[in-house]
Amino acid sequence: MTRSLARPAGPTPATPWLDARLVAVAGSLCIAFSPIFIALADVSPGTATFFRCALALPLLVPLALLERRRRLRTASVTGNRPWVLFAGGALLGLDMTLWAESVRSVGAGVSTVLVNVQVVILPLLAFLVLGERVRRTFVLAVPVMLAGVALAGGLVGDPDAVTGVAPVRGTVTALVAAAAYAGYLLLVRLGAGPGQRFTPVAIATVGAAASSFVVGTVWQGVDLTPDVRALGWLVTLAVTGQVIGWVLIASALPRLPSSTGASILLLQPVGAVLLGALLLGEVPGVLQLVGCAVVLGAVAVAARARAAPPATVPEPVAAPPR
């Protein structure tokens, strides 16, 4: 799914060894596989989210420690707010748990498109909480996106021509997940130190693991002993989607114009729709495909029209993926 589109703060590599656009494309394609791995694991939403976070931590924590050591050597350490990041991670855990349910209900591809409405919700939260300016182009994109959501989720049109076992429920859980993710991004913006990429992600992932375990336990349960087949897909999800994808994107976005990064990140939902059709046999109806296209177009407009945050507020860092 499309994530934070702002360029992370911090130094830009002087001699990049690979085109940043190729690195960002590779990261986006890794993340596009996330809903496929969730569907193939075939476990409860809480189980999928808890394991993808817990299994990612052994890789994220060393990256965060290396980042801290490097910043200590350059005397550029600026403290973050770990409890704010942890609280944001708790919202992230809710987001990913609800999104995993949406994958089961409305399909891997459509659910990944629907959660991109966070691109609209985040600026609205920033306006209410931080007083950030919202541009007219962004406001005009909102009703277009809502119309696309209605089409993509099967809320209008022929109910027999939609994919997913419970498209309406999947649409609702995807929209609530998008709101939770927007709250996570706002808290990460407030809690992360400038130039940090992996440390906020690692702390937030701890919070996400904790909240997904709590939410999952009371809602459909968390299976701590999934079978070998399911565990294999969860390991693949954690490594490919939760770590590699966003490590690649975090390294590429600082070297790209914001508009280019935003466009490349839209490969995630597009890729999820195509992969869902090819690998899972999920073929959305015609109106759903039209709705997906409308949502993605509105997301692209909203992302480019987003007002810049005040200079006193740290820009959002790259976030854990779908």
C-alpha positions as a Python dict, from the first residue, in 0.01 Angstrom:
ca = {
    (1, 'M'): (0, 0, 0),
    (2, 'T'): (116, 360, -52),
    (3, 'R'): (303, 478, 250),
    (4, 'S'): (450, 804, 377),
    (5, 'L'): (539, 1006, 68),
    (6, 'A'): (752, 1275, 227),
    (7, 'R'): (1126, 1251, 180),
    (8, 'P'): (1290, 1140, 508),
    (9, 'A'): (1532, 1381, 664),
    (10, 'G'): (1900, 1299, 676),
    (11, 'P'): (2206, 1297, 456),
    (12, 'T'): (2182, 1183, 97),
    (13, 'P'): (2442, 930, -17),
    (14, 'A'): (2713, 1102, -218),
    (15, 'T'): (2776, 819, -465),
    (16, 'P'): (2469, 597, -499),
    (17, 'W'): (2564, 269, -659),
    (18, 'L'): (2221, 197, -805),
    (19, 'D'): (1949, 410, -958),
    (20, 'A'): (1714, 512, -674),
    (21, 'R'): (1412, 459, -898),
    (22, 'L'): (1503, 93, -947),
    (23, 'V'): (1555, 50, -572),
    (24, 'A'): (1214, 206, -498),
    (25, 'V'): (1044, -11, -761),
    (26, 'A'): (1202, -324, -611),
    (27, 'G'): (1082, -222, -265),
    (28, 'S'): (730, -151, -388),
    (29, 'L'): (708, -489, -560),
    (30, 'C'): (824, -664, -241),
    (31, 'I'): (547, -493, -48),
    (32, 'A'): (289, -573, -316),
    (33, 'F'): (330, -940, -224),
    (34, 'S'): (225, -880, 141),
    (35, 'P'): (-151, -942, 96),
    (36, 'I'): (-71, -1250, -113),
    (37, 'F'): (138, -1399, 169),
    (38, 'I'): (-137, -1316, 421),
    (39, 'A'): (-396, -1494, 208),
    (40, 'L'): (-169, -1796, 159),
    (41, 'A'): (-92, -1821, 532),
    (42, 'D'): (-469, -1852, 595),
    (43, 'V'): (-454, -1762, 965),
    (44, 'S'): (-657, -1524, 1180),
    (45, 'P'): (-590, -1151, 1135),
    (46, 'G'): (-431, -1123, 1480),
    (47, 'T'): (-204, -1420, 1413),
    (48, 'A'): (-86, -1277, 1081),
    (49, 'T'): (-11, -933, 1226),
    (50, 'F'): (155, -1055, 1546),
    (51, 'F'): (389, -1292, 1365),
    (52, 'R'): (481, -1049, 1087),
    (53, 'C'): (587, -798, 1353),
    (54, 'A'): (754, -1042, 1593),
    (55, 'L'): (948, -1216, 1316),
    (56, 'A'): (1065, -883, 1173),
    (57, 'L'): (1213, -755, 1500),
    (58, 'P'): (1530, -973, 1492),
    (59, 'L'): (1617, -794, 1166),
    (60, 'L'): (1489, -445, 1250),
    (61, 'V'): (1652, -415, 1593),
    (62, 'P'): (2012, -464, 1465),
    (63, 'L'): (1945, -208, 1191),
    (64, 'A'): (1821, 39, 1453),
    (65, 'L'): (2129, -25, 1672),
    (66, 'L'): (2363, 27, 1375),
    (67, 'E'): (2183, 349, 1293),
    (68, 'R'): (2224, 471, 1651),
    (69, 'R'): (2595, 379, 1655),
    (70, 'R'): (2652, 565, 1327),
    (71, 'R'): (2475, 873, 1459),
    (72, 'L'): (2682, 861, 1779),
    (73, 'R'): (3002, 858, 1573),
    (74, 'T'): (2890, 1164, 1377),
    (75, 'A'): (2770, 1341, 1693),
    (76, 'S'): (2431, 1394, 1532),
    (77, 'V'): (2208, 1214, 1781),
    (78, 'T'): (1874, 1383, 1835),
    (79, 'G'): (1646, 1207, 2076),
    (80, 'N'): (1311, 1063, 1978),
    (81, 'R'): (1004, 1007, 2191),
    (82, 'P'): (985, 630, 2233),
    (83, 'W'): (645, 624, 2403),
    (84, 'V'): (491, 833, 2128),
    (85, 'L'): (639, 590, 1875),
    (86, 'F'): (514, 294, 2077),
    (87, 'A'): (162, 445, 2087),
    (88, 'G'): (181, 496, 1714),
    (89, 'G'): (287, 135, 1677),
    (90, 'A'): (-21, 30, 1873),
    (91, 'L'): (-233, 203, 1610),
    (92, 'L'): (-26, 33, 1341),
    (93, 'G'): (-104, -306, 1496),
    (94, 'L'): (-476, -223, 1485),
    (95, 'D'): (-438, -109, 1126),
    (96, 'M'): (-263, -426, 1008),
    (97, 'T'): (-499, -655, 1199),
    (98, 'L'): (-807, -494, 1044),
    (99, 'W'): (-641, -490, 703),
    (100, 'A'): (-565, -863, 729),
    (101, 'E'): (-937, -918, 788),
    (102, 'S'): (-1012, -700, 486),
    (103, 'V'): (-784, -919, 273),
    (104, 'R'): (-996, -1219, 368),
    (105, 'S'): (-1326, -1037, 315),
    (106, 'V'): (-1286, -831, -2),
    (107, 'G'): (-973, -978, -160),
    (108, 'A'): (-601, -902, -153),
    (109, 'G'): (-597, -652, -438),
    (110, 'V'): (-909, -449, -363),
    (111, 'S'): (-831, -427, 10),
    (112, 'T'): (-485, -290, -65),
    (113, 'V'): (-635, -20, -285),
    (114, 'L'): (-898, 74, -27),
    (115, 'V'): (-654, 132, 258),
    (116, 'N'): (-485, 401, 48),
    (117, 'V'): (-753, 644, 165),
    (118, 'Q'): (-506, 713, 449),
    (119, 'V'): (-354, 961, 201),
    (120, 'V'): (-672, 1166, 255),
    (121, 'I'): (-717, 1099, 627),
    (122, 'L'): (-362, 1193, 732),
    (123, 'P'): (-374, 1554, 605),
    (124, 'L'): (-715, 1598, 766),
    (125, 'L'): (-572, 1480, 1100),
    (126, 'A'): (-271, 1705, 1055),
    (127, 'F'): (-508, 1998, 989),
    (128, 'L'): (-710, 1926, 1305),
    (129, 'V'): (-415, 1850, 1533),
    (130, 'L'): (-126, 2055, 1392),
    (131, 'G'): (-306, 2324, 1195),
    (132, 'E'): (-143, 2227, 863),
    (133, 'R'): (-286, 2389, 553),
    (134, 'V'): (-492, 2176, 314),
    (135, 'R'): (-488, 2275, -53),
    (136, 'R'): (-794, 2311, -273),
    (137, 'T'): (-678, 2039, -514),
    (138, 'F'): (-667, 1796, -225),
    (139, 'V'): (-1021, 1886, -115),
    (140, 'L'): (-1149, 1828, -469),
    (141, 'A'): (-988, 1483, -476),
    (142, 'V'): (-1174, 1363, -164),
    (143, 'P'): (-1526, 1311, -313),
    (144, 'V'): (-1372, 1144, -619),
    (145, 'M'): (-1188, 901, -395),
    (146, 'L'): (-1503, 825, -193),
    (147, 'A'): (-1687, 742, -515),
    (148, 'G'): (-1404, 509, -611),
    (149, 'V'): (-1419, 341, -270),
    (150, 'A'): (-1791, 276, -315),
    (151, 'L'): (-1727, 113, -652),
    (152, 'A'): (-1418, -85, -548),
    (153, 'G'): (-1583, -217, -234),
    (154, 'G'): (-1896, -331, -414),
    (155, 'L'): (-2114, -83, -224),
    (156, 'V'): (-2286, 13, -550),
    (157, 'G'): (-2363, -188, -859),
    (158, 'D'): (-2434, -559, -894),
    (159, 'P'): (-2346, -740, -565),
    (160, 'D'): (-2295, -1067, -756),
    (161, 'A'): (-2019, -913, -968),
    (162, 'V'): (-1779, -837, -682),
    (163, 'T'): (-1489, -1042, -547),
    (164, 'G'): (-1451, -1145, -183),
    (165, 'V'): (-1671, -1336, 61),
    (166, 'A'): (-1791, -1022, 245),
    (167, 'P'): (-1707, -711, 41),
    (168, 'V'): (-1901, -464, 254),
    (169, 'R'): (-1738, -584, 577),
    (170, 'G'): (-1401, -583, 403),
    (171, 'T'): (-1453, -227, 285),
    (172, 'V'): (-1545, -106, 634),
    (173, 'T'): (-1248, -277, 800),
    (174, 'A'): (-1015, -139, 531),
    (175, 'L'): (-1139, 217, 591),
    (176, 'V'): (-1102, 185, 970),
    (177, 'A'): (-756, 40, 912),
    (178, 'A'): (-670, 342, 697),
    (179, 'A'): (-778, 576, 979),
    (180, 'A'): (-563, 386, 1230),
    (181, 'Y'): (-267, 399, 993),
    (182, 'A'): (-307, 774, 947),
    (183, 'G'): (-299, 812, 1326),
    (184, 'Y'): (19, 604, 1333),
    (185, 'L'): (188, 827, 1074),
    (186, 'L'): (94, 1139, 1269),
    (187, 'L'): (242, 1001, 1593),
    (188, 'V'): (557, 887, 1412),
    (189, 'R'): (596, 1237, 1273),
    (190, 'L'): (576, 1377, 1627),
    (191, 'G'): (790, 1109, 1791),
    (192, 'A'): (1078, 1046, 1552),
    (193, 'G'): (1407, 1232, 1560),
    (194, 'P'): (1522, 1394, 1232),
    (195, 'G'): (1711, 1166, 999),
    (196, 'Q'): (1605, 844, 1175),
    (197, 'R'): (1471, 563, 959),
    (198, 'F'): (1507, 229, 1133),
    (199, 'T'): (1483, 325, 1503),
    (200, 'P'): (1125, 459, 1483),
    (201, 'V'): (1023, 159, 1271),
    (202, 'A'): (1170, -85, 1524),
    (203, 'I'): (1002, 83, 1823),
    (204, 'A'): (670, 109, 1642),
    (205, 'T'): (689, -256, 1538),
    (206, 'V'): (719, -353, 1906),
    (207, 'G'): (403, -154, 1975),
    (208, 'A'): (230, -313, 1677),
    (209, 'A'): (319, -663, 1795),
    (210, 'A'): (178, -587, 2141),
    (211, 'S'): (-149, -430, 2021),
    (212, 'S'): (-209, -695, 1754),
    (213, 'F'): (-171, -965, 2017),
    (214, 'V'): (-423, -794, 2247),
    (215, 'V'): (-673, -712, 1971),
    (216, 'G'): (-630, -1051, 1806),
    (217, 'T'): (-677, -1238, 2132),
    (218, 'V'): (-1021, -1087, 2189),
    (219, 'W'): (-1115, -1090, 1819),
    (220, 'Q'): (-1087, -1425, 1638),
    (221, 'G'): (-788, -1533, 1851),
    (222, 'V'): (-410, -1552, 1806),
    (223, 'D'): (-260, -1892, 1725),
    (224, 'L'): (89, -1904, 1876),
    (225, 'T'): (160, -2243, 1717),
    (226, 'P'): (63, -2213, 1348),
    (227, 'D'): (142, -2512, 1130),
    (228, 'V'): (466, -2528, 934),
    (229, 'R'): (302, -2420, 608),
    (230, 'A'): (144, -2110, 762),
    (231, 'L'): (461, -2025, 955),
    (232, 'G'): (663, -2042, 634),
    (233, 'W'): (437, -1785, 466),
    (234, 'L'): (448, -1563, 777),
    (235, 'V'): (828, -1571, 780),
    (236, 'T'): (826, -1479, 411),
    (237, 'L'): (580, -1197, 483),
    (238, 'A'): (794, -1058, 767),
    (239, 'V'): (1122, -1070, 575),
    (240, 'T'): (997, -962, 233),
    (241, 'G'): (725, -713, 321),
    (242, 'Q'): (803, -596, 673),
    (243, 'V'): (1181, -556, 635),
    (244, 'I'): (1333, -579, 285),
    (245, 'G'): (1063, -378, 107),
    (246, 'W'): (1085, -79, 333),
    (247, 'V'): (1459, -92, 381),
    (248, 'L'): (1483, -53, 3),
    (249, 'I'): (1225, 226, -3),
    (250, 'A'): (1382, 405, 296),
    (251, 'S'): (1715, 408, 115),
    (252, 'A'): (1564, 525, -215),
    (253, 'L'): (1317, 802, -119),
    (254, 'P'): (1578, 1054, 5),
    (255, 'R'): (1738, 1043, -343),
    (256, 'L'): (1413, 1100, -535),
    (257, 'P'): (1184, 1398, -591),
    (258, 'S'): (868, 1360, -380),
    (259, 'S'): (645, 1336, -688),
    (260, 'T'): (857, 1053, -831),
    (261, 'G'): (854, 865, -501),
    (262, 'A'): (476, 905, -472),
    (263, 'S'): (424, 768, -822),
    (264, 'I'): (649, 467, -765),
    (265, 'L'): (478, 380, -436),
    (266, 'L'): (149, 351, -625),
    (267, 'L'): (295, 33, -775),
    (268, 'Q'): (208, -137, -446),
    (269, 'P'): (-173, -140, -478),
    (270, 'V'): (-158, -188, -855),
    (271, 'G'): (78, -482, -808),
    (272, 'A'): (-146, -628, -537),
    (273, 'V'): (-447, -624, -771),
    (274, 'L'): (-250, -794, -1050),
    (275, 'L'): (-88, -1050, -820),
    (276, 'G'): (-422, -1128, -655),
    (277, 'A'): (-566, -1207, -998),
    (278, 'L'): (-265, -1411, -1114),
    (279, 'L'): (-182, -1606, -796),
    (280, 'L'): (-510, -1625, -604),
    (281, 'G'): (-765, -1619, -886),
    (282, 'E'): (-922, -1299, -748),
    (283, 'V'): (-1068, -1128, -1052),
    (284, 'P'): (-1254, -811, -944),
    (285, 'G'): (-1570, -713, -1124),
    (286, 'V'): (-1567, -440, -1387),
    (287, 'L'): (-1706, -176, -1152),
    (288, 'Q'): (-1453, -278, -886),
    (289, 'L'): (-1170, -231, -1133),
    (290, 'V'): (-1309, 108, -1230),
    (291, 'G'): (-1332, 197, -860),
    (292, 'C'): (-971, 87, -802),
    (293, 'A'): (-856, 307, -1090),
    (294, 'V'): (-1053, 604, -952),
    (295, 'V'): (-909, 554, -602),
    (296, 'L'): (-553, 532, -732),
    (297, 'G'): (-598, 842, -947),
    (298, 'A'): (-737, 1037, -653),
    (299, 'V'): (-454, 911, -431),
    (300, 'A'): (-200, 1036, -683),
    (301, 'V'): (-363, 1380, -692),
    (302, 'A'): (-403, 1399, -314),
    (303, 'A'): (-44, 1293, -252),
    (304, 'R'): (97, 1558, -487),
    (305, 'A'): (-136, 1825, -349),
    (306, 'R'): (-50, 1764, 16),
    (307, 'A'): (65, 2079, 191),
    (308, 'A'): (417, 2083, 330),
    (309, 'P'): (438, 2043, 711),
    (310, 'P'): (564, 2328, 928),
    (311, 'A'): (942, 2341, 961),
    (312, 'T'): (920, 2274, 1337),
    (313, 'V'): (754, 1938, 1285),
    (314, 'P'): (974, 1645, 1176),
    (315, 'E'): (875, 1491, 845),
    (316, 'P'): (739, 1135, 857),
    (317, 'V'): (992, 856, 817),
    (318, 'A'): (948, 548, 608),
    (319, 'A'): (697, 323, 777),
    (320, 'P'): (648, -51, 805),
    (321, 'P'): (467, -190, 503),
    (322, 'R'): (143, -367, 442),
}
